[in-house]
Amino acid sequence: MNVHSRATALMFVPALPALCFGVGCAEGGIERSPGDVPTFHGTVDLEFGEIEGEDPYLFTRIESIVEDTRGRLIVADLQSHEVRVFGSEGDFQFRFGGQGEGPGELTQPCCLAFGPEGRLWVRESTRYSVFRLDSASAEYDGGARIAHVGIGMVAPITFDAQGRLVDIGSLMTDDGGAIARFHHGSGGAVDTVIMSSPETFGMGSTTVERMIGDTPAMFFVYQPYGPLWVHAHSPGGAWAEAVTSEYSVTLHHPDGTVSRVERPQQLGPPLSPSEREGAQAAIDRDLERFDLRDHPFGIPERKPPLADMFFDRSGRLWVEKTAADGEEMREADVYAGSALVARYRWPRSVSVGDVPWVTESALYGTTRDSLDVRRVARVRFGPGS
């Protein structure tokens, strides 16, 4: 998600998921043209969350939603330090966690996923906790420490082809900061795969150094609506990367091979007057916050063509295109391997966030109203135009 401006300490910078595929690289088949693929239209069929009322429905910051094999919705609420379990129609069933560092306690749970053995993995600020869910409770079943310096980083939980946990996070190199995949093996061994160079990691940004008390800290200052390096991670061990200013992706396969797929380049929509005002406000905040004489970036005429990218549960790649201000629907091209197979559209009010849970027929996300009330939302897809 390409926001107006982001600035944060170097070692805590989250990288957001994104990637892209294209024409001419179908594996074992004929590539369809964009006009030949079916389109699926999504509508919200479930939404819950209240500004006041029963406590389980008062959310603070929803970071992740998953669905288990019973059809239950499992929600990570970061600031209440707990995970809540709801029935398929949003009826509250039970909760677990609570702030703490002991077994079964949670500290800022951000991200959820089911491991190869069906257990629920919960990513916290500094560790992973694992639970076995039954009909009315969750039993703590071990965990793992985060293997990097990205404390508090929000990132998808995935597993590689060998079933090892892939811990996505930041690390410091001699040249600066980078993002890596840390593959957890037996006996505490960790294999590190660096995903980005410092230049790629800082795409569309520059750094400024400021003091926090007596400690120097490096901050990123981003261009409003500028290009971002983005990445996404498949449930099967593949991952992909792109820059939002180009409809082009590099796909990293589980066997270590790499392929690159491109589509005809597209221009992003022009900034509306209100978006330009927001971009200027972000620049003004940077100038004040970092005591800058001049901002390192200007305001572009257009937004990048890519908005977001993520894998669904079957390993298909969704490439969301940037919408013009005022458009009511989001739209994504969907790829199986490198073949374009479908196009999906859903209400713009529903965001998949940084830890998507999407299937061929449903998408789980969140909505926010003008009072900043957070709600869980489910989108159902059907054939459409």
C-alpha positions as CSV (number, residue, x, y, z in Angstrom):
1,M,0.0,0.0,0.0
2,N,1.5,3.2,-1.2
3,V,0.7,5.7,1.5
4,H,1.3,9.5,1.4
5,S,4.5,9.4,3.5
6,R,6.3,6.9,5.8
7,A,9.2,7.6,8.0
8,T,10.5,5.2,10.6
9,A,13.7,4.0,12.3
10,L,15.8,2.0,10.0
11,M,15.8,-1.2,12.0
12,F,12.1,-1.2,12.5
13,V,11.0,-0.5,8.9
14,P,8.3,-2.9,7.7
15,A,8.3,-3.9,4.1
16,L,4.9,-4.5,2.6
17,P,3.9,-7.4,0.4
18,A,3.7,-6.9,-3.4
19,L,4.5,-8.6,-6.7
20,C,3.4,-9.1,-10.3
21,F,3.3,-11.5,-13.3
22,G,2.6,-11.1,-16.9
23,V,2.0,-12.2,-20.5
24,G,4.3,-14.4,-22.5
25,C,5.5,-16.7,-19.7
26,A,2.8,-19.3,-19.4
27,E,4.2,-22.6,-18.1
28,G,3.0,-25.4,-20.3
29,G,0.0,-23.5,-21.7
30,I,-1.2,-20.7,-23.9
31,E,-1.2,-17.3,-22.3
32,R,-4.6,-15.6,-22.3
33,S,-5.1,-12.0,-23.2
34,P,-6.6,-9.8,-20.5
35,G,-9.9,-9.7,-22.3
36,D,-10.2,-13.5,-22.3
37,V,-10.0,-14.2,-18.6
38,P,-13.1,-14.5,-16.4
39,T,-13.9,-11.7,-14.0
40,F,-15.2,-12.3,-10.4
41,H,-17.1,-9.6,-8.5
42,G,-17.0,-9.5,-4.7
43,T,-19.6,-8.2,-2.3
44,V,-19.4,-8.0,1.5
45,D,-21.5,-10.7,3.1
46,L,-20.3,-10.4,6.7
47,E,-19.1,-7.4,8.7
48,F,-18.8,-7.1,12.5
49,G,-17.1,-4.7,15.0
50,E,-18.7,-2.1,17.2
51,I,-17.8,1.3,18.7
52,E,-19.5,0.3,22.0
53,G,-21.2,-2.8,23.3
54,E,-20.0,-6.3,23.9
55,D,-16.3,-6.4,24.6
56,P,-15.3,-9.2,22.0
57,Y,-16.6,-6.9,19.2
58,L,-14.6,-3.9,20.3
59,F,-11.4,-4.1,18.3
60,T,-8.3,-2.0,18.7
61,R,-6.0,-2.8,15.7
62,I,-6.9,-5.8,13.6
63,E,-3.8,-7.0,11.9
64,S,-4.6,-10.6,10.7
65,I,-7.7,-12.7,10.0
66,V,-7.6,-16.4,9.1
67,E,-10.2,-19.1,8.6
68,D,-9.8,-22.6,10.1
69,T,-11.1,-25.9,8.8
70,R,-14.3,-25.5,10.8
71,G,-15.0,-22.2,9.1
72,R,-14.3,-20.2,12.2
73,L,-12.8,-16.7,11.8
74,I,-9.7,-16.1,14.0
75,V,-8.7,-12.5,14.6
76,A,-5.5,-11.1,15.9
77,D,-6.1,-7.8,17.9
78,L,-2.8,-6.2,18.4
79,Q,-3.4,-3.7,21.2
80,S,-5.5,-5.9,23.4
81,H,-2.8,-8.6,23.1
82,E,-5.2,-11.4,22.3
83,V,-6.6,-13.6,19.6
84,R,-10.4,-13.9,19.3
85,V,-12.3,-16.8,17.7
86,F,-15.7,-16.3,16.0
87,G,-18.1,-18.6,14.2
88,S,-18.6,-18.4,10.5
89,E,-21.3,-15.8,10.9
90,G,-19.4,-13.7,13.4
91,D,-20.7,-15.1,16.6
92,F,-18.1,-14.9,19.4
93,Q,-16.8,-18.2,20.7
94,F,-13.7,-17.7,22.8
95,R,-10.4,-15.7,23.2
96,F,-6.9,-16.5,24.3
97,G,-3.6,-14.8,25.0
98,G,-3.4,-11.7,27.2
99,Q,-0.4,-9.5,27.6
100,G,2.7,-11.3,28.9
101,E,5.8,-13.3,27.9
102,G,4.8,-16.5,29.5
103,P,3.6,-19.7,27.7
104,G,0.2,-18.9,26.1
105,E,0.5,-15.2,26.8
106,L,0.9,-12.7,23.9
107,T,2.5,-9.4,23.3
108,Q,1.2,-7.4,20.3
109,P,0.1,-10.4,18.2
110,C,0.1,-9.2,14.6
111,C,0.0,-12.1,12.3
112,L,-1.6,-15.5,12.0
113,A,-1.1,-18.7,9.9
114,F,-1.7,-22.4,10.1
115,G,1.5,-24.5,9.9
116,P,2.0,-27.8,8.0
117,E,0.6,-29.8,10.9
118,G,-2.5,-27.6,11.3
119,R,-1.4,-25.7,14.4
120,L,-2.0,-22.0,14.6
121,W,1.2,-19.8,14.5
122,V,1.0,-16.4,16.0
123,R,3.7,-13.8,15.3
124,E,4.3,-11.4,18.2
125,S,6.7,-8.5,18.7
126,T,9.7,-10.7,19.4
127,R,8.6,-14.3,19.0
128,Y,6.2,-16.9,17.6
129,S,3.7,-18.8,19.7
130,V,2.0,-22.0,18.5
131,F,-1.4,-23.2,19.6
132,R,-3.6,-26.2,19.1
133,L,-7.3,-25.2,18.7
134,D,-10.2,-27.3,19.8
135,S,-13.9,-26.5,20.0
136,A,-13.7,-24.1,22.9
137,S,-10.1,-23.3,23.8
138,A,-6.5,-22.9,22.6
139,E,-3.6,-25.0,24.0
140,Y,-0.1,-23.5,23.9
141,D,2.2,-25.8,22.0
142,G,5.6,-24.2,21.9
143,G,7.1,-21.4,19.8
144,A,10.2,-19.8,18.4
145,R,12.2,-16.6,18.8
146,I,12.3,-14.1,16.0
147,A,15.7,-14.4,14.4
148,H,16.2,-10.7,13.3
149,V,16.2,-7.1,14.5
150,G,12.8,-6.3,13.1
151,I,11.0,-6.1,16.4
152,G,7.3,-5.4,16.0
153,M,7.5,-5.9,12.2
154,V,4.2,-7.0,10.6
155,A,4.9,-9.7,8.0
156,P,3.1,-12.8,6.6
157,I,3.9,-16.1,8.3
158,T,4.9,-18.7,5.7
159,F,6.6,-22.1,5.5
160,D,9.1,-23.3,2.8
161,A,8.9,-26.5,0.8
162,Q,10.5,-28.5,3.7
163,G,7.9,-27.2,6.1
164,R,10.3,-24.9,7.9
165,L,9.1,-21.6,9.3
166,V,10.0,-18.6,7.2
167,D,10.6,-15.6,9.4
168,I,10.6,-12.4,7.4
169,G,12.4,-9.5,8.9
170,S,15.1,-6.8,8.7
171,L,18.8,-7.0,9.4
172,M,21.7,-4.6,9.4
173,T,24.5,-5.1,6.8
174,D,27.7,-3.1,6.3
175,D,25.9,-1.1,3.7
176,G,22.8,-0.4,5.7
177,G,19.4,-2.1,6.2
178,A,18.0,-5.0,4.3
179,I,15.1,-7.5,4.3
180,A,15.6,-11.2,4.5
181,R,13.9,-14.6,4.8
182,F,15.1,-16.5,7.8
183,H,14.4,-20.3,7.5
184,H,14.2,-22.0,10.9
185,G,15.6,-25.5,10.9
186,S,15.9,-28.1,13.6
187,G,18.0,-27.5,16.6
188,G,17.7,-23.7,16.3
189,A,19.6,-23.5,13.0
190,V,18.6,-20.6,10.8
191,D,19.3,-20.2,7.0
192,T,19.3,-16.5,5.9
193,V,18.3,-15.5,2.4
194,I,18.8,-11.7,1.8
195,M,16.0,-10.4,-0.3
196,S,17.1,-6.8,-0.9
197,S,20.0,-4.6,-1.2
198,P,20.0,-1.4,0.8
199,E,19.3,0.6,-2.4
200,T,16.3,-1.6,-3.2
201,F,15.1,-1.6,0.4
202,G,15.1,2.2,0.5
203,M,13.4,2.6,-2.9
204,G,11.6,6.0,-3.2
205,S,13.2,7.3,0.0
206,T,16.2,8.9,1.5
207,T,17.5,8.8,5.1
208,V,18.1,11.4,7.7
209,E,19.9,11.0,11.0
210,R,18.4,12.4,14.2
211,M,19.0,11.9,17.9
212,I,16.6,10.1,20.2
213,G,17.8,11.3,23.5
214,D,21.5,10.6,23.4
215,T,21.2,7.9,20.7
216,P,21.5,8.5,17.0
217,A,18.8,7.0,14.8
218,M,18.4,6.8,11.1
219,F,15.0,7.5,9.6
220,F,13.5,6.9,6.1
221,V,11.8,9.9,4.5
222,Y,9.6,8.7,1.6
223,Q,8.3,10.4,-1.5
224,P,4.5,10.9,-1.4
225,Y,3.1,8.5,-3.9
226,G,6.6,7.5,-4.9
227,P,7.8,4.0,-6.0
228,L,8.2,1.3,-3.4
229,W,10.0,-2.0,-3.4
230,V,7.5,-4.6,-2.4
231,H,7.4,-8.3,-1.9
232,A,5.0,-11.2,-1.3
233,H,5.3,-14.8,0.0
234,S,3.5,-17.9,-1.1
235,P,2.2,-20.6,1.2
236,G,4.4,-23.1,-0.8
237,G,7.7,-21.4,-0.4
238,A,7.9,-19.1,-3.4
239,W,8.3,-15.4,-3.1
240,A,8.3,-12.5,-5.4
241,E,9.3,-8.9,-5.6
242,A,8.5,-5.8,-7.7
243,V,8.7,-2.0,-7.7
244,T,5.3,-0.4,-7.8
245,S,6.2,2.0,-10.6
246,E,6.5,-0.9,-13.1
247,Y,4.2,-3.8,-13.9
248,S,7.0,-6.3,-13.7
249,V,7.9,-9.0,-11.2
250,T,10.8,-11.2,-10.2
251,L,9.6,-14.6,-9.0
252,H,11.9,-16.7,-6.7
253,H,10.9,-20.4,-6.9
254,P,11.3,-22.9,-4.0
255,D,14.1,-24.7,-5.9
256,G,16.2,-21.6,-6.0
257,T,15.6,-20.7,-9.6
258,V,14.4,-17.2,-10.6
259,S,12.2,-16.0,-13.4
260,R,11.1,-12.6,-14.5
261,V,7.7,-11.7,-16.1
262,E,6.6,-8.4,-17.5
263,R,3.4,-7.0,-18.9
264,P,3.0,-3.9,-21.0
265,Q,3.7,-0.9,-18.9
266,Q,0.9,1.1,-17.6
267,L,0.5,4.6,-16.2
268,G,-1.0,5.1,-12.8
269,P,-4.0,7.4,-12.3
270,P,-3.3,11.1,-11.9
271,L,-3.4,12.6,-8.4
272,S,-6.7,14.3,-7.5
273,P,-6.7,17.7,-5.9
274,S,-7.4,16.2,-2.5
275,E,-4.6,13.7,-2.9
276,R,-2.2,16.5,-3.8
277,E,-3.3,18.3,-0.7
278,G,-2.6,15.2,1.4
279,A,0.8,14.8,-0.2
280,Q,1.7,18.4,0.6
281,A,0.5,17.9,4.2
282,A,2.8,14.8,4.5
283,I,5.8,16.9,3.2
284,D,5.0,19.6,5.6
285,R,5.0,17.1,8.5
286,D,8.4,15.7,7.4
287,L,9.8,19.2,7.3
288,E,8.7,19.9,10.8
289,R,9.4,16.5,12.3
290,F,13.0,16.3,10.9
291,D,13.8,20.0,11.0
292,L,14.5,19.9,7.2
293,R,15.1,23.1,5.2
294,D,14.0,21.5,2.0
295,H,12.1,18.2,1.4
296,P,14.1,15.7,-0.7
297,F,11.1,14.9,-2.9
298,G,8.4,16.6,-4.9
299,I,4.8,15.6,-5.6
300,P,4.4,13.4,-8.7
301,E,1.7,13.9,-11.3
302,R,0.6,10.3,-11.1
303,K,0.4,7.5,-8.6
304,P,2.3,4.2,-9.3
305,P,0.4,1.7,-11.4
306,L,0.6,-1.0,-8.8
307,A,-1.1,-0.7,-5.4
308,D,-0.5,-4.1,-3.7
309,M,0.3,-7.7,-4.4
310,F,-0.2,-10.9,-2.5
311,F,-0.6,-14.7,-2.8
312,D,-3.9,-16.5,-2.1
313,R,-4.1,-19.8,-0.2
314,S,-3.8,-21.9,-3.4
315,G,-0.6,-20.0,-4.4
316,R,-2.1,-17.8,-7.0
317,L,-0.7,-14.3,-7.3
318,W,-3.0,-11.2,-7.0
319,V,-1.7,-8.0,-8.5
320,E,-3.8,-5.1,-7.4
321,K,-3.8,-2.0,-9.6
322,T,-3.9,1.5,-8.2
323,A,-7.3,3.0,-8.3
324,A,-8.1,6.6,-9.1
325,D,-9.4,8.7,-6.3
326,G,-13.2,8.2,-5.9
327,E,-13.3,4.7,-7.5
328,E,-15.5,2.4,-5.5
329,M,-13.9,-1.0,-6.4
330,R,-10.4,-2.5,-6.2
331,E,-9.2,-4.7,-9.1
332,A,-6.6,-7.3,-9.2
333,D,-5.1,-9.5,-12.0
334,V,-4.7,-13.0,-10.8
335,Y,-2.0,-15.4,-12.0
336,A,-1.5,-19.2,-11.7
337,G,2.2,-19.6,-12.1
338,S,2.9,-16.9,-14.7
339,A,-0.4,-17.3,-16.6
340,L,-3.1,-14.7,-16.2
341,V,-6.2,-16.7,-15.2
342,A,-8.7,-14.3,-13.7
343,R,-9.6,-10.8,-12.7
344,Y,-11.2,-10.0,-9.3
345,R,-13.0,-6.9,-8.1
346,W,-14.1,-6.0,-4.6
347,P,-15.2,-2.9,-2.6
348,R,-12.5,-0.4,-2.0
349,S,-13.6,0.0,1.6
350,V,-12.2,-3.5,2.3
351,S,-8.4,-3.7,2.8
352,V,-6.6,-7.0,3.0
353,G,-3.8,-5.3,5.0
354,D,-0.3,-6.6,5.3
355,V,-1.2,-10.2,6.1
356,P,-3.8,-11.3,3.5
357,W,-6.1,-14.3,3.8
358,V,-7.7,-14.9,0.4
359,T,-9.1,-17.9,-1.4
360,E,-10.7,-18.4,-4.9
361,S,-14.1,-17.5,-3.5
362,A,-13.5,-15.3,-0.4
363,L,-11.4,-12.5,0.9
364,Y,-11.0,-11.5,4.5
365,G,-10.1,-8.0,5.4
366,T,-11.0,-5.0,7.5
367,T,-13.0,-1.8,7.2
368,R,-12.8,1.5,9.1
369,D,-15.5,4.2,9.4
370,S,-15.2,7.9,9.9
371,L,-15.0,7.3,13.7
372,D,-12.1,4.9,13.2
373,V,-14.1,1.9,14.2
374,R,-12.4,-1.3,13.0
375,R,-14.4,-4.1,11.7
376,V,-13.8,-7.6,10.3
377,A,-15.2,-8.0,6.8
378,R,-15.7,-11.0,4.5
379,V,-16.1,-10.6,0.8
380,R,-17.7,-13.4,-1.3
381,F,-16.9,-13.6,-5.0
382,G,-19.1,-14.7,-7.9
383,P,-19.0,-14.5,-11.7
384,G,-19.4,-10.8,-12.7
385,S,-18.3,-8.2,-15.2
